[in-house]
Amino acid sequence: MGLSVVPLELEDFETLPLHSRRCVFWEVDRTGGSPAIDTVITGGDKRTDSAGPESEFDKEAWLSGLLLEWGVCCQVAVEPTTGRVVGAAFYSPPGRVPRAQHFPTAPVGADAVLLTTIRMEPGFESESTALLDAVVADLVRRGVRAVEAFGFSGDDESLAMDLVTLLLGSGLAADVCRRCILPTRLLTDFGFEVVADDPYLPRLRLELDEGLGWKSQVERALRKLVETPPAEMLADPISQPVTCSAASSSANV
């Protein structure tokens, strides 16, 4: 399936999928005393523990401020036949991401932008690399030296989740969104390297030398070509996934 990837503009905030529009796991530090997020966490809601802290007001305010002060901070994947947004990737200077300071492998490098999360709607998970390509292309054009991300290396077993909840949510499961932490495997497959190791929450880094975005895409395309059986290569091309990438406007870190 071919997806279009474009930068998110503030006026298109309402087009984001529900979870991407509401979850403020990265954007709001509960210890900062945000009234909106405190109400959500302690208000006896019926969400599951994995849903994480939610506040659409805080998410839109964070996005609005960052777009104004720094520039594009989200790439969205759009299904062209319906115009529906089916994925979003958020990235930011690390100082604008309060949750990052709670990770055991913090801080993020001073010369790096932090990729916080990539969320794809069900059925579109295999297209997440399209969003990663767009993020890399945008940051390379803006002269950013590196992008870093925190990965999650554990499975969903109770020990891993208990440790993550203790480290990132001060023991409150409702203050942690496991779904918004990128799998370490996804990051390493894209070319990120571990720079601060941890059994569950490593920090990874991708150096953005000039042309790196092209290099990673070419290498990945060649790997797919080698790994694809001849029969699949001859199959109807309409059914094959297509990776699209797009760059956005320039702004300095």
Secondary structure, 3 states (H helix, E strand, C coil): CECEEEECCHHHHHHCCHHHHHECCCCCCHHHCCHHHHHHHHCCCCCCHHHCCECHHHHHHHHHHHHHHCCCCEEEEEECCCCEEEEEEEEECHHHCHHHHHCCCCCCCCCEEEEEEEEECCCCHHHHHHHHHHHHHHHHHCCCCEEEEEEECCCCCHHHHHHHHHHHHCCCHHHCCHHHCEEHHHHHHHCCEEEECCCCCCEEEEECCCCHHHHHHHHHHHHHHHHCCHHHHCCCHHHCCECCCCCCCCCCC
